[in-house]
Amino acid sequence: MTDTVRKIAVDLGDRTYDILVGPGLIADAGTYLKPLLRRARLAIVTDETVARLHLPALQKSLDAAGIRHDTIVLPAGEGTKSFAALEKLTGWLLETGIERGDLVVALGGGVIGDLTGFAAAILRRGVDFAQIPTTLLSQVDSSVGGKTGINTAQGKNLAGAFHQPRLVLADVAALETLPMREFLAGYAEVVKYGLIADRAFFDWLEENLDRLKEGDRAARIHAVVKSCEAKAATVAADERESGVRALLNLGHTFGHALEAATGFSQRLVHGEGVAVGMALAFDLSARLGLCSGQDATRVRRHLARAGLPAGLADVPGPLPDADGLIALMGQDKKVQDGKLTFILARGIGEAFVTRDVDPDILRAVLRERESA
């Protein structure tokens, strides 16, 4: 391991695994994956976009390490997180001869990671998998923590399983191939960690936003490492989201409803929905007297300065009215006894979980933000 590679452990007892963060990890993947293999073979799952950019480097590394590999290339986009794609992938893995004790590698963003992890969870009642996330969003969020799944007609990630990876290789050089919109979608999840419990990190993000957008590698490594450290600590404390891990859903109750309202399309990608959702969470917190209006404004302004949508009016095209959005929020996985779960804040870096929100106040905030 080189000096430029940082290691974060996700402490889960005998299922503990490492997140490695640094440049060049895809080109060295064979070295890191080989110790995980029962036999010198694995399967790669990727999508058409990532295959063009990063698959040759991964395959070359595996060849150099003497690891035989089969690859399936799926269509890019949120539509691949579906029952149809899950059936295709599991069938291919079985036909390829993947056994218990073999490794499946997810090379791509959150869609590929979530789908591959779910397939690995159910294939032969569980096979090992590793994550090689190639987007900022997947490096700081979806590749870590073992949440896997697909979307259904009723909503986002409503079919899935907890299935931890054996290893995560977050190659920050891969971020240099991302379109800016894709990078910013991941940046929303980075901001989330500051808003939940690390005001100093949010301060740092305000100061270093331009460096991050311009591709400063040291700044990007710092942001990914800080995010992964925060998520690793949270997952270790609450693997199955029965308590503190729910904080990681800041902005997601709103965001998932907005994604459903826009048909899980390119009108609003996941990170953009989270950005709007976080701004709404702080607006709601301010309206409830939990945090200052200045904090809510500061959050909204930072997201807007980054180039992210920060309000309902920033979402292109028509949206349901306030009641329609609340109905979509009711499909959220975190609903309990018919009550919506919200992550609200007493200030930047002071998030908490509640189910005690007056629907009329929620409705008023949504109506206010429809035009602001």
N, C-alpha and C positions, 0 to 999 in steps of 0.2 A: 504494500500500500504506500502511495507517495505522500509527501508532506502536504500536498494540496487537497487530499481526500480527507474529509471529516467523517467520523463514525458516531452515530447515535444509536443506542440500544433501546429497543422496546422490550421492557422487562415483564415477561409473562411466564416466569418459572422455566419449565422445561421446553416451553414454546417461544422463548426469547429469540429475537432476531435483530439483525442490524439494518440500519439505513445508512448507506454510504452516499456522501454528497461531494461532488467535485467534477472537474472536467475529464473527459476521456474514458469514462467508465464503460461506455458501450464497446469501445475498441478493446477494452481489457476484460470484458464480461466473462469470457471463457475461464479465466484465472479464478474469478470469484465464484462462478457457478459450479465448477468441477467438484469441489469438496462436498457439495450437496447431493451429488448423484450416486445412486445405488449401482447404476451401470452407465456407461458413457453414451447416453442418448437422451434427448429431450424433444419437446414440441414447442414451437414458437407460434404465438397468435398475434397478429398485427392487422393494420388496416392499409388501404391502398396508398394513402398519403404518407404515412410513416414508413411504409415499405420502401418507397422511392428514396426517402431521405436517410434512413438509418439501418435498414435490414442488411445491406451488404456488409457494413462494418461489424454487425453482430455475427453474421454467418462466418466472416473471415476469422473472427476471434475464436469462435467455437471450433472451426476447422483446425486452427493452430493448437488448440488444447486437446485435439483428438476426440471431440464430442460429436457424435452423429446427430443430425437434426432434421426434423420435418417442419414445414411451415404452412400455415393457412393464412391467406390474406382476405380480410373481410371488407365490405364497403365502409367508408368513413362516415361518421355522423351519428347523432343520437338515435336514429332509427335502428341502428345495429343492437341497441340494448333492448332486445325483444325476444319473445318466446320462439319465433321463427329462427332467429340467429342462434339462440341457445340450443335448439334442436340440431341445427346444422353443425355447430361446433362440437357438441358432445358426440354426435354420430361420427364426425371426422376423427376425433381423438380415439374413439373405440376402434375404428377401422385402422388407424395408424398403429394400434397395439400398445397404447399407453396403459401401464399397469400401476397398481398401488406401489408407491416407492419411487415412481418416476417423477419427473419434474415438467411442469408446463410453464412457459415463460410468456408473460404479457408484455409486449413491446408496443407502447402507445400511450394515449391519454386516458382519461377517466372512463370513457366508454369501453375501451378494450380491457382495461384493468378490472372494471366491475363485472363485465361479461365473463372474462376468463376466470376470475376468482370464483364466480358462481358455478361455472361449469366444473372447475376443479373440486369444488365443495361437494357436488352431487355425483360426480363420476366415480363409479365403483365405491360409493359412500366416502369418497375423500381421497384425492391425490394431492401431492405437493405442488405449489406454484411459487414463482418469483415475479416480482414487479420490476420492469425497467420503464419508468414513467418518462415520457418525452415532452410533456407540457408542464407549465408552472403549476396549474391547478392540480394535476395528478401528483406532482412531486411533493407539494406541501399539504395535500389533503387526501385524495381518494386512494392513493397507493399505500397509505399507512393506516393500520388499525383493523383490517380484516372485514370491513363492510363490503359485501359483494351483492350484486343484484341486477335486475332488469326493470324496465318500465312496463306498466300495463295500461290498458285503456282508461283505468280509473285514476292513474296518477304515477308519480315518479318513485322508482325504487320500491315498489310495493311487493315485489317477489324477490327474495334474496336469502342470504345466509351470512353468518359470521364465519369467516374462514381466513386465518392469518397466513400471510406469505412467509416463506422461509428467508427471504432477503429482498431488500429494495435497493436498486442502483439508480440514484438520481444524478444523471449526467447533465450538469448545468450547461455544457456546451450545446446540448440539444435545444436549449431555449433560444439560441441564436437563429434557429431556423423557423421560429414561430412568427406568424403575422402578428402585428401589434394588437389587433383585437383579441387574439387568442392569449397573448401574454397578459393583457389587462384583465381578462376574465379570470386568470389565475391570481392576479394581483389582488383581486377582491378577497380571496381566501387568505392571503397574507395579511391584509389589513384586519381581517377578522380576529386573528390571534392577538393583535394589539388591543382591539376593542374589548375582547373578553376579559383579559387579566394582566395586560402588560402595557400600561400607559407610556412607559419609557420607550418601548418598541414602536408604538404609534408615533411618538415624537420623532424617533429616528426615521421612520418612513416619510414623515412630512419633510424632513430635511434632505432625504436622499432619493426622493421620487424621480428626479431627473436622471440621476446616475443609473437607477434601476431601468428606466425606460430606454436609456441610451446604450445599455448593454455592458455596463461596468461589471466585469466578472466577479471581482471581490465583493461588491455590494450585493450581487445576486446570490453568491454563495452564503453570505451572512443572512440574507432574508430567508433563504431556503432552510438553512440550519436552524435559525431561531424558530421558524414555523414548525419544523419537524421535531425539535426538542419539546415544544409546547404540546404538540399532538401526542408524541410518545409518552410523555408524563401523564397526560389525561387518559390515554388508552390503558396504561399500566394500572392506573387507579380504578378504572371503571370500564372493563373491556366490553361489556354488553349493554352499555348505555342505560344503566338503571339509576344513575345519579349524575355525577359531575360531567360525564361525557356529553350529556345533552347540551351543555354550553356550546359545544362545537357547532350546534345548529343555529347559531345567531344569524338571523336574516333568512333562514331556510324555509320557515313556515310560510312567510310571504313569497319568497323566491320560487319555491316549488309550485305554488298556486299560479304565479305569473307564467312560469314555464308551461304549465298545463293550459293556461288561457291562450297562449301563443302557439299551441300545438307542438311543443317540444321542437321548435323549428329554429332556423337561423335568425328569425326576428329577435329572439332573446336567448342567448346561450346561458348555460348554468351560472357562470360567475357573474354575469350581468344581472341575472335575477337575484343573486345573493346580494349584490351591491345595492340594488333598489330595496331589497328586504332589510338590510342593515340600517339604511337611512330611515326606513319606516319604523323599525324597532326603536330607534333613538327618538324619532318624532313622537311615537306612542309613549315612550318613557317620559319625555318632557311633558306631554299633555297630562299624564298621570301624576306629575309632580315628583317623579323619581330622580330625574337628572335635570341639569340646567338646559335652557334653550340654547345657550352658547355652545354646549357640548354637541347638541344635535346639529346645530349649524356648522360646527367645525367638521363633523363627520361628513355631512353632505357636501361641503365645499371641497374637502380633500378628494372624495370620490369623483366629483365633477372635474377637478383639476387634473386628476389622473386620466380622464377621458372616459370614465364609466358613467352609465345612467345612474342618477341619484334620486329619481322620483318617477311616479307613474306616468307623468307627461313626457318623460324621456323614452318611454317604450314605444317603438313605431307601431302604427296601426291601431285598430280599435281594441278595447279591453272590456270585459264585463264591468258592470257597475259595482259599487261597494258590496252589495248583497251577493252578487255573483262571485266576487273574489272570496268573500267569507265562506260561501258554499264550497268553493274549490279548496280552501284551506282546511275544511272539514274532512278532506280525504287524506290528510297528512298522517304518516305512520305514528306520530306521537300523540294523537288524540286519545284521551282516556276518559271513559264514562261520558263520552259526547263532548268533553271540554277540550278546547284548543290549548296546546302547550306553546307558550311564548318564552323566548329568551329576551329579557329586557335588561336595562342597565341603570345603575345609580350614578353613572359617570363613565367616562372613557377608562377602560380597564377594570370595570366593576360590573360584570354581567351576572345575571342570576336567572333561575328558572321559575316560572309561575304559570298557574292555570286560572288565576283570579283577575281576569280582565273584563271590564264592563263592555258588552257588545256594542252599546250605543257610542261609547268613546272610540272604540275601534272603528266603527262605521264612520264617525265624524272625521277621524284622521285620514281614512282612505278617501273620503269625499273631498277633503281639503287638498289632498295631494294629486287628485285627478287633473287639476289644472295648474299646479304649482311645481 
